[in-house]
Structure formats: C-alpha cells, structure tokens
Amino acid sequence: MSFTSAGRTCRLNCHLLLLLAMLSLAVGGICRAATELGTHWPYRRKLTVVGISRSGPGVPMAWARFYTNSKRLPNGSDLRIITAGGLVMPMKILYVSPHNDLVTVAFKAPAAGTYYACWGNPHPGPPPPMLHIARGVYLRSYQFNPRGNPSPRGMLAAFRRARVNGRQMVPNIFLGYNAFGSATRAMLLYSGYIHIVRPGAYTFAFDVAGRGFVQLDGDMLLAKTRSGGMWGRVRFKRQVHLQPGWHKIVVGEVSYWAPQGAALDWITPGRRQYHPVPSSAFASAPRAIAGRLRRVGGGYQADFNIEPEAQLFVPSSHYFQRYAFAVNVPPTFTPSVRWQFSDGQTAVGMRVDHEFLTPGNYTINVTINQDSHQFSASRRITIDTEMYSRFPYPPTDPVISVARLIDAYRLSKLTGTQLYRGVHFFEYYTAYRGLNRWAIAWALSTDRQPARQVIKTAVRLARRMELKREYRQAANLYLLVVRKHISPLAKATILSHYAVTEGDFGRDAGKALATLQHWTEIADRWPAVAKRQINTAECYAAVAAGNGTLALKLARRAAGTPVNFKKAELEEGELARDVESYIASSHFDTARDLLDQWDTKYPMEIIRGFTRLERMKLMMAMGHPTTAGKMGMAYVKACPGSFYAAEVLHRSSLYFKSGGHRTLAMLAQAILKKDYPESPYAHPH
C-alpha cells in the first residue's frame, strides 16, 4: 500500500470514528431527552403493537385509540409516543377533543413490541416529529363545501379548499356510514397503498352514495359525476395493467344525504368475479392494544375500560346506546366499586352497563375501595347521535334488556329530553310496566320543551291510562303537565283535555269545575285565544257538573264574535260525517280529536248537545257504556231544554243497560217519560 492510500484510509477511519461519536452523542441526547420526558409526563398508557411489516411505503407505523384523563391538555399538545427505551416517535393526532378524553393517534413503529402513550405535562414544549401516513387506509372527513364544477377536477378542487374536520384509520374502502357523525352531507377522502404481487390486468369497479372518484398512482381512474344512491358497483368500471409493487389509491366521496357509502371492488388476474379490495391488499398499519393507565413514580392508578356494546333505535329519530364500563385492577385486588354518571345515575360492580338516552358530553367517575385505601378516576366521553365509535353497524339491544336497565334509573336526575325519550321508548315498545313512573317524572320536569311535543305526549299518555281505566292518574297527569314552561295557549289546550277526562271519567265533576275556575282567574292576562279556549274547557266542566246556567254563560263568552251561519253549518256537517266514519272504523283517537276541535271552534255546541251525543257514541264504541250513560245524565241535568235531551236520555238508558246497571237504565227512562212525554223516545215500540 502506498503512503497516499494509507493516509486516505486513516482519514476515512477518522471520519467514521467521528461519525460514530456524533451518532452516540445524538442517541445519548435522545435518551436523555426521553428520561426528561418521563419525569415531566406523569401519565402513561402501555401500547402493545404486533404484526409490523418492514416492507411497504413510508415508515412502519401503528395506530391506537384510548382514553386519557383530565390531566391531558385540551388540544392534545402534550401527547407523546415513546418506545420502551424512551425514544420519542414521530406521530400524528387523528382525533382529540376538548370535550372528552378519547384520543386516536398514529405513530411510527419500527418493530413490534411495547410503546407508551404519555401526557400530563402542562408545558410540553415543541411538538414531536410529524408522521406522514402512508400505510393502512387513511380516512379524512372534510367540512362540506362542494361548490364548483362537478367534474373529477372540480371535486379534487373542492377537497383542496375544504377544511378537515376528522381523521380515522379504517379497515378498507367499503363503508356505509359516516365515521364522524350522522350528518346528512359529507365529503370523505380515503387514501392508501395497495400491493400488487402478480402483474396483469386488474378491473376496478366503484360506486359512492353521491358523487365521487378513484385515483390510481395520481391518475384519474374512475369518476361518478352525477349525484345518486349506490346504483351498483359494476356500473363504474375500468381495466388497467399493473406491475408488481405499491400503488397509491385515493377515493373521494361527496354525499348530499345520509347514509353515506363508498365501495371499491376488483377482479384480479385469474379470477372472474368482483370482490371487495381486501384489507390485506393495503400496506399494513396495525392497531395497538392499549393497556392500563399508570402514573410514573406512583402506586396503583385507578383506571377503567369503556366499550360500546349495542344500541336500540327508538322511532322516529333517536337511539339509546349501551356502553360497558370495567375497572382495571391488579389480580390481587378484591375491591368494592361505585360508579357515578353525569346524568345522575349510579351503579356498583367491577363491570357495569349504562344506557345513554341522549347524545352529549358525559363524565364518568369511579371510586375503588380496596381494604383501607380509596382510589378514584374520571373520564369524559362523547355520545354521538349513533354509535359510530367502534363499528358501522352495532348490534341491536334486546328491548327487555334496555327496559330493565333504565327502569332502575333515578328519574329526578334526568333532563326533560331524556325523560321524554324514555317515555317514548316505553310507549313504542308496548307499554312496559315502567311507563307510568316515567310519565309522571316527565310531567314534573321543568325543562323547556316544544309546546307541540308536550301536548301530543301528554294526550297520548293520558289516553293510554284511560284505556287501562286509570282515570285519576290521567287527570292528574294533565294537571302536572300544565305547570310546565309552555305558552298560555298550550296550557289552555292541556286544560281542555283535562276537562274532558275529569268531567267524563272522574267521579267528582265539581272538582274539575273548581280547578278550571282557578285557572280562569290565572288566565286573566293571557291572550284572547287562550282565554276563549279555557272558557270552553270551563264550560265543558260546568256541563259535566250539571251547572247549565254557568255553562251557557261561559259558552257565550268563549264563542266571541258571531260566525257565518252557512259556513258553520257546512263545516259542522263535514265534522259530523268524519266523526261518525272514524267511530265506525275504530279510529277512536282521531274521532276524539275532531270532537275536541269541534267544541273549541263552536263552543255553543257543548250546550246544544249534538257533540255530546257523538261523544257518548264514541265512549260506547270504546267499551265504556257506563261512562257514556253518566255523560248523558249530566248533560240533561245541565241543559234540560236541549233539542237533543230526549235522545240523550234514551241513549243513556240503553248504555246503562248494556253496562249492567239496570237501576240507572230505569231511572233514565223514567226521567225521559216524565219530562219529555211528547218525544217518540219516551214510548219505544
């Protein structure tokens, strides 16, 4: 070897030694930084990664979804992912919210093994290196902003100018829902790399619920430029020749209505039928398994798992969602565990289920007592309108399981909306035994609710009670509901229903009259339309109580300005035909609603008596003959000079007889013969 070459070799060795020294210092610096991270980041959760592949585009990576605690910064800037040796990994936060403790992160994972998610430093300093996601199927949801040309180029431009509002890793490009909520409109973009092993012709087929496109290696492969549902995946197809290797694929969806949907199928060489592009075709990005929460340098840290279990659809528009909560404790623990939920409910046990009745942000607290030690933990959770957090099509909860779970709820702690939904659940699913308890709790709630909703719910509940002959409960329900924060007109409408229920079914019509007289005094400052309606209700109660003089006075007051006689006659004729038709076809609630409208619009009909005859027929058809008979007797007592008085008495006699009350039937017939001898009803053939 020459002197020159020896010198070069020496210099090369020196450079190598210097480079190794610099690398050693850099690694030592990173290790020292990681040590400092451990002392200032007190909370950590173990992440176990399996199935890392070294082949593929970009860097090997994994992703994880887990709950932190209240010590995490709202924007997640203190989140770090480190190796077991303390090295800080490049990462990307896919989901974080200031309203809950759930986070989703993707991070570099050079090899399978143990990693740690760390947080809790109020002054975290510079962020960790940013991870570029090139593996798995990466889904981004954009703020809906599809303005512009509906061509493929126009759709690409729409995605570029829109703002990302959600990110998630998904199994493959085949979804029938929006992972970021049930909004009717969505812009979703899927990206990933597929691995081609065998060269040849590949036929891709694609469809979306709306407009969309497929890009392959940066070139437009397929496009759907007209909005529409999923017409069939083979409608949009194209064959391409691919060489072995990794090929980037991007699928965009612009959906104008729910449910959203995207599908990508293919025919690979050697096959004849389409099948979905499988998850195994994409570059691997495994999900890490999250372990128990720990505090650096501390003892046992209370922790629990949160798992979505099932949901139940309650028509017409909402879901009840059941989640399971289970504490994480060492095997040597035999604790007593108490749970508190921010909707006012409690539970005990190592594992409990909880039914969320409305979407929103909730806080879950757990207290763990082990011997003389007490540990506690708190988590914030967001419940969406549907259960999207784990799977697109959650299992359906059995009705009986949901009923048993919520029947034990402390109803005084629930909001008016939650109580309303519980009531609707018990109504829809065949009047479970908990309905009355929920109905009373809903009636007592003071939360503001839409007046229309309040009226409809109160009427449905009261009539269900009437069908079960719970007349006192039905009347009391109206008196509770009328104290809600609703408009004067809504209150007057509720009192009108109360007058009918208490006056017709109650044992003390005088009580109904006294109650309505009290409300009439309160209504002195109400709008005129509400005053007229409460006067009508009081008139009805006065007739039921046999006070015809007061009833006539109230009817005249409620009638207000005179109406066009011919117009009223035509309208009442139509009402009569409709009521008779609905009674004959057993649509009793509709017939009753029409009669209520009739009396409200034409209060003098309460005195004249024709609507009373129709109400008696309705009661008889509904299976209340005795009630129908009593209604007739009370009416004749109040309005003996009515044109319909004789017929009313005749029908009362028949209805009493049908109900097994022969004495009352004979009494009605005797009054008819004595007071109306000229009537043909007094001398039946």
C-alpha positions in Angstrom: 0.0 0.0 0.0 1.3 3.5 -0.9 1.7 6.2 1.6 -1.1 8.2 -0.1 -3.6 5.3 0.1 -2.7 4.7 3.7 -3.3 8.3 4.5 -6.7 8.2 2.8 -7.6 5.1 4.8 -6.5 6.8 8.0 -8.6 9.8 7.2 -11.6 7.6 6.3 -11.3 5.8 9.6 -11.1 9.1 11.5 -14.3 10.3 9.7 -16.0 7.0 10.6 -15.0 7.3 14.2 -16.2 10.9 14.3 -19.5 9.9 12.8 -20.0 7.1 15.3 -19.2 9.5 18.1 -21.7 12.0 16.8 -24.3 9.3 16.5 -23.5 8.1 20.0 -24.0 11.7 21.3 -27.2 12.1 19.3 -28.7 8.8 20.7 -27.5 9.7 24.1 -29.1 13.1 23.8 -32.4 11.5 22.7 -32.2 9.0 25.6 -31.6 11.9 28.0 -34.5 13.8 26.4 -36.6 10.7 26.9 -35.6 10.5 30.5 -36.6 14.1 31.0 -39.9 13.3 29.2 -40.6 10.6 31.8 -40.2 12.9 34.7 -42.4 15.7 33.3 -45.0 13.5 31.7 -46.5 11.8 34.7 -49.2 9.7 33.0 -48.7 6.8 30.5 -50.6 4.0 28.9 -48.9 0.9 27.5 -49.4 0.3 23.8 -48.7 -3.2 22.5 -48.0 -3.5 18.8 -48.0 -6.8 16.8 -47.8 -7.5 13.1 -45.4 -4.8 11.9 -44.3 -5.3 8.4 -40.9 -3.9 7.3 -42.0 -3.9 3.6 -44.2 -1.1 2.3 -44.3 2.6 1.5 -43.3 5.1 4.1 -42.2 4.2 7.6 -43.7 1.3 9.6 -46.5 2.6 11.7 -49.3 1.6 14.0 -52.3 3.5 15.4 -54.1 3.4 18.8 -57.4 4.7 20.3 -57.5 5.1 24.1 -58.8 7.3 26.9 -56.5 9.7 28.7 -57.7 11.5 31.8 -58.4 15.1 32.9 -54.7 15.9 33.1 -54.4 15.9 29.3 -54.2 19.3 27.6 -57.4 20.1 25.7 -55.7 20.2 22.3 -53.5 17.1 22.9 -50.3 19.1 22.5 -48.8 17.2 25.5 -49.3 13.7 23.9 -46.1 11.8 23.1 -45.5 8.2 22.0 -42.2 6.7 23.2 -40.5 3.3 22.9 -39.8 1.1 25.8 -36.3 2.6 25.8 -37.7 6.2 25.9 -37.2 7.3 22.3 -39.8 9.8 21.1 -41.6 8.6 18.0 -43.0 10.7 15.1 -46.8 10.8 15.5 -49.9 12.3 14.2 -53.0 13.0 16.2 -56.1 11.8 14.3 -58.7 12.7 16.9 -58.7 14.8 20.0 -61.4 16.9 21.6 -61.6 19.4 24.4 -64.9 17.8 25.4 -63.8 14.2 26.1 -60.8 12.1 27.0 -60.8 9.9 23.9 -57.8 10.2 21.6 -56.7 8.5 18.4 -53.1 8.7 17.3 -50.9 7.2 14.6 -47.2 6.7 15.3 -44.0 5.3 13.9 -43.5 1.7 15.0 -40.1 0.4 13.6 -40.8 -3.0 15.2 -43.4 -5.0 17.1 -43.3 -4.6 20.8 -44.1 -2.2 23.6 -44.7 1.5 23.3 -46.1 4.1 25.7 -48.5 7.0 25.2 -47.5 9.8 27.6 -49.3 13.0 28.6 -49.8 15.3 31.6 -47.1 17.9 31.1 -48.7 21.4 31.2 -45.7 22.9 29.4 -44.8 20.2 26.8 -42.6 22.4 24.6 -42.0 21.7 20.9 -44.2 19.1 19.3 -42.8 15.7 18.4 -41.8 14.9 14.7 -44.8 14.7 12.4 -45.7 11.3 11.0 -46.5 11.0 7.3 -49.2 8.3 7.0 -48.6 6.0 4.0 -49.9 2.8 5.4 -53.3 1.4 6.2 -56.5 3.1 4.8 -56.5 6.7 6.0 -59.9 8.4 6.0 -60.4 12.1 6.2 -63.7 13.9 6.6 -63.9 17.4 5.2 -66.3 20.3 6.0 -69.0 20.1 3.4 -68.1 22.6 0.7 -68.7 21.1 -2.8 -69.1 24.3 -4.7 -67.8 24.4 -8.2 -67.7 22.1 -11.2 -69.0 18.5 -10.5 -66.3 17.1 -12.8 -63.4 15.0 -11.3 -61.2 18.1 -11.4 -63.9 20.1 -9.7 -64.3 17.5 -6.9 -60.5 17.5 -6.4 -60.5 21.3 -6.1 -63.4 21.1 -3.6 -61.4 18.8 -1.4 -58.3 21.1 -1.6 -60.2 24.1 -0.4 -62.3 22.4 2.3 -61.2 22.1 5.9 -60.5 18.6 7.5 -62.8 18.0 10.5 -62.0 14.4 11.3 -59.4 11.7 10.7 -59.5 7.9 11.2 -57.9 4.6 10.2 -60.5 2.3 8.6 -60.2 -1.4 7.6 -60.7 -0.9 3.9 -62.6 1.3 1.3 -66.0 -0.1 1.9 -68.2 1.9 4.3 -71.9 2.5 4.5 -71.8 5.3 7.2 -70.0 8.4 8.2 -67.5 7.7 10.9 -67.6 11.3 12.1 -71.3 11.5 12.8 -74.7 11.1 11.1 -74.7 14.4 9.2 -76.8 14.2 6.1 -74.0 15.7 4.0 -70.3 14.6 3.9 -67.1 14.9 2.0 -64.9 11.8 2.7 -61.5 11.0 1.2 -59.8 7.6 1.5 -56.1 7.0 0.7 -53.8 4.1 0.9 -51.3 1.9 -1.0 -52.3 -1.5 -2.5 -49.7 -4.2 -3.0 -49.7 -5.8 -6.5 -47.8 -9.2 -6.4 -48.8 -10.6 -9.8 -48.6 -8.4 -13.0 -51.5 -8.3 -15.3 -54.9 -6.8 -15.9 -56.9 -5.6 -12.9 -60.5 -4.4 -13.3 -61.7 -1.9 -10.7 -65.4 -1.2 -10.0 -66.5 1.6 -7.9 -69.6 3.4 -6.5 -70.5 6.1 -3.9 -73.7 7.4 -2.4 -73.4 10.7 -4.2 -70.6 11.9 -6.5 -67.0 10.6 -6.3 -63.8 9.5 -8.0 -60.9 7.0 -7.8 -57.3 7.9 -8.4 -54.6 5.4 -9.0 -51.0 6.5 -8.9 -52.1 10.1 -9.3 -54.2 9.4 -12.5 -58.0 9.6 -12.6 -59.2 6.0 -12.9 -63.0 6.3 -12.3 -65.5 9.0 -11.7 -69.2 9.4 -10.9 -70.2 13.0 -11.7 -74.0 12.7 -11.1 -75.5 12.6 -7.6 -77.4 9.4 -6.7 -77.5 6.4 -4.5 -75.4 3.3 -4.7 -76.6 2.1 -8.1 -74.4 -1.0 -8.2 -70.7 -1.2 -8.1 -70.1 -2.6 -11.6 -71.7 0.4 -13.2 -68.4 2.3 -13.0 -65.6 0.0 -14.0 -62.2 0.2 -15.8 -59.4 -2.3 -16.5 -55.8 -1.3 -16.0 -52.5 -3.2 -16.3 -50.4 -3.1 -13.1 -46.9 -4.1 -12.4 -45.7 -5.6 -9.1 -45.2 -3.1 -6.3 -47.0 -0.5 -4.3 -49.7 1.7 -6.0 -51.3 4.7 -4.3 -55.1 4.8 -4.5 -57.4 7.7 -3.5 -61.2 7.5 -3.3 -63.2 10.7 -2.9 -66.9 10.8 -1.9 -69.2 13.9 -2.0 -72.5 12.8 -0.4 -75.6 15.0 -0.2 -77.6 12.8 2.1 -77.3 10.0 4.6 -76.4 7.3 4.8 -73.0 7.8 3.2 -71.4 4.9 1.3 -68.3 4.0 -0.7 -67.3 0.7 -2.3 -64.3 -0.4 -4.2 -64.2 -3.9 -5.9 -61.8 -5.5 -8.3 -61.2 -8.5 -10.5 -57.6 -9.8 -10.1 -55.8 -11.9 -12.7 -57.1 -15.4 -12.8 -60.5 -14.6 -11.3 -63.8 -13.9 -13.0 -65.9 -12.2 -10.3 -65.7 -8.9 -8.4 -64.9 -8.9 -4.8 -64.1 -6.0 -2.4 -60.5 -4.9 -2.3 -59.5 -6.7 0.9 -57.7 -5.1 3.9 -54.8 -7.4 3.3 -54.1 -5.7 0.0 -53.2 -2.4 1.7 -49.9 -1.6 3.4 -50.1 -2.8 7.0 -50.9 -0.4 9.8 -51.9 -2.5 12.9 -53.9 -1.2 15.8 -52.1 -1.1 19.1 -53.6 -2.7 22.1 -53.9 -0.2 24.9 -53.0 -1.3 28.4 -53.7 0.0 31.9 -53.1 3.7 32.9 -50.1 4.2 35.1 -48.6 7.2 36.9 -44.8 7.5 36.7 -43.2 7.0 40.1 -46.6 6.3 41.8 -48.5 3.3 43.1 -51.8 2.0 41.6 -53.6 4.4 39.4 -57.3 3.9 39.1 -58.4 3.1 35.6 -61.3 1.6 33.7 -62.2 0.5 30.2 -65.0 1.9 28.1 -66.5 -0.2 25.4 -69.6 0.4 23.2 -71.9 -2.6 23.3 -75.1 -2.1 21.4 -77.8 0.4 20.5 -81.6 0.4 20.1 -83.5 2.6 17.7 -86.5 4.4 19.2 -88.6 5.8 16.4 -88.8 8.2 14.9 -85.3 9.5 15.1 -83.1 8.6 18.1 -81.0 5.8 19.6 -80.4 4.5 23.1 -76.7 3.5 23.3 -75.4 1.0 25.9 -71.8 1.2 27.0 -69.9 -1.2 29.3 -67.5 0.1 32.0 -65.0 -2.1 33.7 -62.3 -1.2 36.2 -58.7 -2.3 35.6 -57.2 -3.6 38.9 -54.4 -5.9 39.8 -55.3 -9.6 40.2 -54.8 -9.4 44.0 -57.5 -6.7 44.4 -61.0 -7.6 45.6 -62.4 -4.1 45.7 -65.8 -2.6 46.1 -66.5 -0.3 43.1 -69.1 2.5 42.8 -69.8 4.4 39.6 -71.3 7.8 39.1 -72.6 9.1 35.8 -73.2 12.8 35.0 -76.8 12.1 34.0 -77.4 11.4 37.7 -77.3 7.6 37.7 -75.1 5.3 39.8 -74.1 1.7 39.7 -71.9 -0.7 41.7 -69.7 -3.6 40.5 -66.5 -4.3 38.7 -68.3 -4.2 35.4 -71.5 -2.2 34.8 -73.6 -1.3 31.8 -75.1 2.2 31.2 -77.7 3.3 28.8 -77.2 6.8 27.3 -80.6 8.2 26.3 -79.4 11.4 24.5 -76.2 12.4 22.7 -73.9 14.8 24.5 -70.8 15.0 26.7 -70.8 12.9 29.8 -68.5 12.4 32.8 -68.0 9.0 34.4 -66.5 8.8 37.9 -65.4 5.6 39.6 -64.4 5.0 43.2 -62.5 1.9 44.1 -62.2 0.9 47.7 -59.6 -1.8 48.5 -59.1 -2.5 52.2 -58.4 0.9 53.8 -57.4 2.5 50.5 -59.5 4.5 48.1 -58.8 5.2 44.5 -60.8 7.3 42.0 -60.7 8.0 38.3 -62.7 10.2 36.0 -63.3 10.1 32.2 -65.2 12.3 29.8 -67.0 10.6 27.0 -68.9 12.0 24.0 -72.0 10.1 22.9 -72.9 10.8 19.2 -76.4 10.5 17.7 -75.5 7.0 16.7 -72.8 4.5 17.9 -70.0 5.1 15.4 -67.1 4.9 17.7 -66.4 1.2 17.2 -68.3 -0.3 14.3 -70.6 0.9 11.5 -73.5 -1.5 12.3 -73.7 -2.0 16.1 -75.8 -4.9 17.4 -79.3 -4.2 18.4 -80.1 -4.3 22.1 -83.0 -6.5 23.2 -85.9 -4.3 24.3 -86.4 -6.2 27.6 -82.7 -5.6 28.5 -83.0 -1.9 27.8 -86.2 -1.7 29.8 -84.8 -3.4 32.8 -81.7 -1.2 32.8 -83.4 2.2 32.6 -86.4 1.1 34.8 -83.9 1.4 37.7 -82.9 4.9 36.8 -83.2 7.8 39.3 -85.7 9.8 37.2 -85.5 13.0 39.2 -81.9 13.4 37.9 -82.7 13.2 34.2 -83.4 16.1 31.9 -86.8 16.7 30.3 -85.5 15.5 26.9 -84.1 12.3 28.5 -87.4 11.7 30.2 -89.3 12.3 27.1 -87.2 9.8 25.2 -87.7 7.2 27.9 -91.4 7.8 27.8 -91.4 7.3 24.1 -89.4 4.1 24.4 -91.9 2.6 26.9 -94.8 3.8 24.7 -93.4 2.4 21.5 -92.3 -0.9 22.9 -95.7 -2.0 24.2 -96.3 -0.1 27.4 -93.8 -1.7 29.7 -94.6 -1.5 33.4 -92.3 1.5 33.9 -94.3 3.8 31.7 -96.4 5.5 34.4 -93.4 6.2 36.6 -91.6 7.8 33.6 -94.7 9.6 32.5 -95.1 11.3 35.9 -91.4 12.2 36.1 -91.6 13.7 32.6 -94.7 15.7 33.6 -92.8 17.1 36.7 -89.7 18.1 34.7 -89.4 21.8 34.3 -87.0 21.9 31.3 -88.4 23.8 28.4 -89.7 21.7 25.6 -91.6 22.4 22.4 -95.3 23.0 23.2 -96.5 20.8 20.4 -94.4 17.9 21.7 -95.7 18.5 25.2 -99.3 18.4 24.2 -99.0 15.4 22.0 -97.1 13.4 24.6 -99.5 14.3 27.4 -102.6 13.4 25.4 -101.0 10.0 24.3 -100.0 9.2 27.9 -103.4 10.2 29.4 -105.4 8.2 26.9 -103.2 5.2 27.5 -104.0 5.5 31.2 -107.7 5.8 30.3 -107.6 2.6 28.3 -106.3 0.9 31.5 -109.1 2.6 33.5 -106.5 4.7 35.4 -108.7 7.8 35.2 -107.4 9.6 38.2 -103.8 9.2 37.0 -104.8 10.5 33.6 -106.4 13.7 35.0 -103.5 14.3 37.4 -101.0 13.9 34.6 -102.7 16.9 32.8 -102.6 19.0 35.9 -98.8 18.3 36.3 -98.1 19.0 32.6 -100.0 22.3 32.6 -97.4 23.7 35.0 -94.6 23.2 32.5 -92.9 26.2 30.8 -95.2 26.3 27.8 -97.3 29.1 26.2 -100.7 30.2 27.6 -102.4 28.6 24.5 -100.6 25.3 25.1 -101.7 25.4 28.8 -105.3 26.1 27.8 -105.2 23.2 25.4 -103.9 20.9 28.1 -106.7 22.1 30.4 -109.3 21.4 27.7 -108.1 17.8 27.7 -108.2 17.7 31.5 -111.8 19.0 31.5 -112.9 16.1 29.2 -111.0 13.5 31.2 -112.0 14.6 34.6 -115.5 15.6 33.6 -116.4 12.4 31.7 -114.4 9.7 33.6 -113.9 11.3 37.0 -116.1 10.7 40.0 -116.2 14.4 41.0 -117.0 16.7 38.2 -117.3 19.6 40.7 -113.5 19.2 41.3 -112.9 19.7 37.6 -115.0 22.8 37.5 -113.3 24.3 40.6 -109.9 23.6 39.1 -110.7 25.3 35.8 -112.3 28.3 37.6 -108.9 28.7 39.4 -107.0 28.6 36.1 -109.5 31.0 34.6 -108.5 33.6 37.2 -104.8 32.9 36.5 -105.6 33.3 32.7 -106.8 36.9 33.2 -103.8 38.3 31.4 -103.5 35.6 28.8 -104.0 36.3 25.1 -107.6 36.3 23.9 -107.4 33.0 22.0 -106.1 31.2 25.1 -108.8 32.8 27.3 -111.5 31.6 24.9 -110.1 28.1 25.0 -110.0 27.9 28.8 -113.6 29.3 28.9 -114.6 26.4 26.6 -112.9 24.0 28.9 -114.7 25.5 31.9 -117.9 25.3 30.0 -117.4 21.6 29.4 -116.7 21.1 33.1 -119.8 23.1 34.1 -122.0 20.8 31.9 -120.3 17.7 33.5 -121.1 19.2 36.9 -124.7 19.9 36.0 -124.4 23.7 36.2 -126.2 24.7 33.0 -126.5 28.4 33.8 -122.8 28.8 34.2 -122.1 26.6 31.2 -124.3 28.8 28.9 -122.6 32.0 30.2 -119.2 30.5 29.5 -120.1 29.2 26.1 -121.3 32.6 25.0 -118.1 34.2 26.3 -116.0 31.6 24.5 -117.9 31.9 21.3 -116.8 35.5 20.8 -117.8 37.2 17.6 -120.7 35.6 15.7 -119.8 33.2 12.9 -121.2 32.8 9.4 -124.2 30.5 9.9 -124.0 28.8 6.5 -120.2 28.3 6.7 -120.6 26.9 10.2 -123.4 24.6 9.2 -121.4 23.2 6.3 -118.2 22.7 8.4 -120.1 21.1 11.2 -121.8 18.7 8.7 -118.4 17.6 7.5 -117.2 17.2 11.0 -120.2 15.0 11.9 -119.6 12.8 8.9 -115.9 12.5 9.7 -116.6 11.7 13.4 -119.1 9.0 12.5 -116.8 7.5 10.0 -113.8 7.4 12.4 -116.0 5.8 15.1 -117.3 3.2 12.7 -113.7 2.3 11.6 -112.4 2.2 15.2 -110.1 5.2 14.8 -111.2 6.4 18.2 -108.4 8.9 19.0 -108.9 10.7 15.7 -112.7 10.9 16.4 -112.0 12.3 19.8 -109.5 14.9 18.4 -112.1 16.0 15.9 -114.7 16.4 18.7 -112.3 18.4 20.7 -111.7 20.7 17.7 -115.4 21.0 17.2 -116.2 22.1 20.7 -113.2 24.5 20.7 -114.2 26.2 17.5 -118.0 26.2 18.2 -118.4 26.3 22.0 -122.2 26.6 21.8 -122.4 23.0 20.5 -121.5 21.9 24.1 -124.8 23.4 25.1 -126.9 22.4 22.1 -125.9 18.7 22.6 -125.0 17.2 19.3 -121.4 16.8 20.1 -122.4 15.3 23.4 -124.4 12.6 21.5 -121.3 11.9 19.4 -119.1 11.7 22.4 -121.5 9.2 24.0 -121.4 7.0 20.9 -117.6 7.2 21.0 -117.5 6.1 24.6 -119.8 3.2 23.9 -117.7 2.1 20.9 -114.6 2.3 23.1 -116.1 0.0 25.6 -117.2 2.5 28.3 -121.0 2.1 28.3 -121.4 3.3 31.9 -119.3 6.4 31.3 -121.4 7.1 28.2 -124.6 6.8 30.3 -123.3 9.1 33.0 -122.2 11.7 30.4 -125.8 11.8 29.1 -127.4 12.1 32.6 -125.1 15.0 33.5 -125.8 16.8 30.2 -129.6 16.6 30.6 -129.3 17.9 34.2 -127.3 20.9 32.9 -129.3 21.5 29.7 -132.8 20.1 30.1 -134.2 22.3 27.3 -131.9 21.0 24.6 -133.4 19.7 21.4 -131.3 16.5 21.9 -132.2 16.0 25.6 -134.7 13.2 25.0 -132.4 11.3 22.6 -129.5 11.7 25.1 -131.7 10.2 27.9 -132.8 7.4 25.6 -129.2 6.5 24.8 -128.2 6.8 28.5 -130.8 4.2 29.3 -129.6 1.8 26.6 -125.9 2.3 27.6 -126.6 1.8 31.3 -128.5 -1.4 30.4 -125.5 -2.6 28.3 -123.2 -1.9 31.2 -125.2 -4.0 33.6 -126.7 -1.0 35.5 -130.5 -1.8 35.2 -131.4 0.6 38.0 -129.7 3.5 36.3 -131.2 2.5 33.0 -134.7 2.5 34.5 -134.0 5.9 36.1 -133.0 7.5 32.8 -136.1 6.0 31.1 -138.3 7.3 33.9 -136.9 10.9 33.6 -137.5 10.6 29.9 -141.2 9.7 30.2 -141.8 12.2 32.9 -140.1 15.3 31.4 -140.3 14.6 27.7 -143.6 12.7 27.2 -144.1 14.1 23.7 -140.8 12.6 22.5 -141.0 9.4 20.5 -138.1 8.1 22.6 -140.4 8.1 25.6 -142.6 5.4 24.1 -140.3 3.0 22.4 -142.0 0.2 20.3 
